[in-house]
Amino acid sequence: MGEVSVVENKKVILKNYVDGIPTETDMEVKLGETIELKAPKGSSCFLVKNLYLSCDPYMRGRMRDFHGSYLPPFVPGQRIEGFGLARVIDSDDTNYKPGDIVSGIIGWEEYSLLRSSDNLQLRNIQLDDDIPLSYHLGLLGMAGFTAYAGFNEICCPKKGDSVFVSAACGAVGQLVGQLAKLHGCYVVGSAGSKQKVEILKNELGYDEAFNYKEEADLDTALKRYFPEGIDIYFDNVGGSMLDAALLNMKVRGRIALCGMVSLQSLSTSSQGIKNLYSAIYKRLRLEGFLQSDYLHIFPQFLENVKRYYKEGKIVYIEDISEGLDLAPAALVGLFSGKNIGKQVVRVAKE
Amino acid sequence: MGEVSVVENKKVILKNYVDGIPTETDMEVKLGETIELKAPKGSSCFLVKNLYLSCDPYMRGRMRDFHGSYLPPFVPGQRIEGFGLARVIDSDDTNYKPGDIVSGIIGWEEYSLLRSSDNLQLRNIQLDDDIPLSYHLGLLGMAGFTAYAGFNEICCPKKGDSVFVSAACGAVGQLVGQLAKLHGCYVVGSAGSKQKVEILKNELGYDEAFNYKEEADLDTALKRYFPEGIDIYFDNVGGSMLDAALLNMKVRGRIALCGMVSLQSLSTSSQGIKNLYSAIYKRLRLEGFLQSDYLHIFPQFLENVKRYYKEGKIVYIEDISEGLDLAPAALVGLFSGKNIGKQVVRVAKE
């Protein structure tokens, strides 16, 4: 390398640990720090320019002062991190060369210095003219893989099964429903706005969809769409929707526990799940999972889902916020359902 | 048959549907009705003298005015029924001959007229001098089979696993713990009295046991006995014990949902299960089951458990009430934990 340039490195930092639902003011977009655009010799690091950040519900867990989860909390005063896509600028790691596009856990900042030994789930991305780069955070990234692994490995789908998906228009849910349709299932989704319900029915191929905010009683809503019961519930929300689903499962139904957006925000004085007793006489199986346990099928996932997409059998909807300044709002928006489809932040043009 | 005798047939009837926990006054021991000790020609029925009745927690479900379960409710004003053992007196069914001992669903009365087409789960009992007849309601009956099927088919036990059993001294729990020990597991049980805790440790071979009523905090209690977490929780109670166990499961732990004595009695305003979110990041599997789904392994169960018993590898503890007059108290006692071991009512000498 010749002359090394030093540039400002804008960051999103966590101000304090968060109880309950995060707000924009829990984060700060911080200017003034600089970074050398260089990977130091002997460091085994590589320096990337960040292109896209993924906004994911699990990140709320890292904003709490809770150390018992599978990921450690963020550190107040320091930049937060999450899945993203970046272009390698300089490298002291022979696996990553300048110009490569990588996905993995990167900082919420303009440039990051990464080291592959830090368990960042780094992966070189094979560019494909037919597929938008940002899809590697959604359809072909953690969200899509969560849908694929959870539906195929946990739900045991069979042709003709009745499938219910909550948060069905979200980053994970939209693919679950489409995979279920490809399996020959009857699929109903719930979402939190009229616009999302229309997208589910008109763009994502769901057989039916409903706005849970307009339902006085979720049990009644599910009985309307599943008069004979539910074989598979892909649960992205927990809480009262899970409780209503438990009442409407068929004998030997399967529930994939993927996320509990509603539950995680509840205080300890809140209600819990009351209908778990249904699992006994209906012989239900409830199973939690993490996509990271299924990485052995990631190549099969990429191959299949890329093919489905290129053949026009599936679509994917993204909600892209432009620029790091909008990143806190984008992340916070997940918890009020502001986003439509997979929420991504574009940090820089490719 | 020659002369037919007509005798009085004492019965236990349900007076009214029950909300919450049943009491003795919800039932009545009724005298005055008579029965002919004869199976009418052409009826395909057979008449039995009832010997033993099984008191089981699931019977509470049949005392409620709730028609959505896998068994219909009892009918107020009529005699209740449950698993029992009886001797055939007269028969119009060639499968059942006078003198045979049968198990199945019989009336809570001195004599019952049964028909095998009524789905009474009838079975001829092979008498065995080394095994008390009443064990065919517990160790070798539905309770024992529930333990066997649930532990082997749902819990996936491996040598060295850490196993927790609630209601561990009960009809099901006492066998679960002993089976777990035979699998080479570390086994801890909870029960509701000091006496039961002593029995668990000194007679049933549990490695450790505790009285949940003496614990200020169940989470703390479980952390004491499982500092590295629980692989298998065989849940006989639901409620706050299930909630505490969820916090203490190891990654990929398994929870067999067998009964929820505590939950079933809760009103709709009560607390639910709050820690189900643990199932996601710990990838837990919770599965409900009914022994009746596993009848294909009943012969294997009988053979194995009889052999374990004869070899002195397992024991079984019964609590026998003498006479139909004490049957309501015996049934009600289940819900306060009065019984020690499998609760049985002896209606008549063999």
Contacts between the chains, C-beta under 8 A, distances in Angstrom:
chain1	res1	chain2	res2	distance
A	69	B	281	5.5
A	70	B	281	4.7
A	238	B	276	7.0
A	238	B	277	6.5
A	242	B	276	7.7
A	243	B	272	7.3
A	257	B	276	7.3
A	257	B	279	5.2
A	257	B	280	5.1
A	258	B	280	7.1
A	259	B	280	6.9
A	260	B	276	7.4
A	260	B	277	4.7
A	260	B	280	6.6
A	263	B	276	7.3
A	263	B	277	5.2
A	264	B	277	6.2
A	266	B	274	8.0
A	268	B	274	7.2
A	270	B	274	7.4
A	271	B	271	7.1
A	271	B	272	5.8
A	272	B	243	7.4
A	272	B	271	5.8
A	272	B	272	3.2
A	272	B	273	4.7
A	272	B	274	3.7
A	272	B	275	7.8
A	272	B	276	7.4
A	273	B	272	4.6
A	273	B	273	4.5
A	273	B	274	7.7
A	273	B	276	5.3
A	274	B	266	8.0
A	274	B	268	7.2
A	274	B	270	7.5
A	274	B	272	3.8
A	274	B	273	7.7
A	275	B	272	7.8
A	276	B	238	7.0
A	276	B	242	7.7
A	276	B	257	7.3
A	276	B	260	7.4
A	276	B	263	7.3
A	276	B	272	7.4
A	276	B	273	5.3
A	276	B	276	7.5
A	276	B	286	7.8
A	277	B	238	6.5
A	277	B	260	4.8
A	277	B	263	5.2
A	277	B	264	6.2
A	278	B	288	7.8
A	279	B	257	5.2
A	279	B	286	6.6
A	279	B	287	7.4
A	279	B	288	3.7
A	280	B	257	5.1
A	280	B	258	7.1
A	280	B	259	6.8
A	280	B	260	6.6
A	280	B	288	4.0
A	280	B	289	7.4
A	280	B	290	7.4
A	281	B	69	5.6
A	281	B	70	4.8
A	281	B	288	7.1
A	281	B	290	6.9
A	282	B	288	6.6
A	283	B	287	7.5
A	283	B	288	5.1
A	283	B	289	5.5
A	283	B	290	6.2
A	283	B	293	6.4
A	284	B	287	7.2
A	284	B	288	5.3
A	285	B	285	6.6
A	285	B	286	7.3
A	285	B	287	4.6
A	285	B	288	7.8
A	286	B	276	7.7
A	286	B	279	6.6
A	286	B	285	7.3
A	286	B	286	4.4
A	286	B	287	7.5
A	287	B	279	7.4
A	287	B	283	7.5
A	287	B	284	7.3
A	287	B	285	4.6
A	287	B	286	7.5
A	288	B	278	7.8
A	288	B	279	3.7
A	288	B	280	4.0
A	288	B	281	7.1
A	288	B	282	6.6
A	288	B	283	5.1
A	288	B	284	5.3
A	288	B	285	7.8
A	289	B	280	7.5
A	289	B	283	5.5
A	290	B	280	7.4
A	290	B	281	6.8
A	290	B	283	6.2
A	293	B	283	6.4
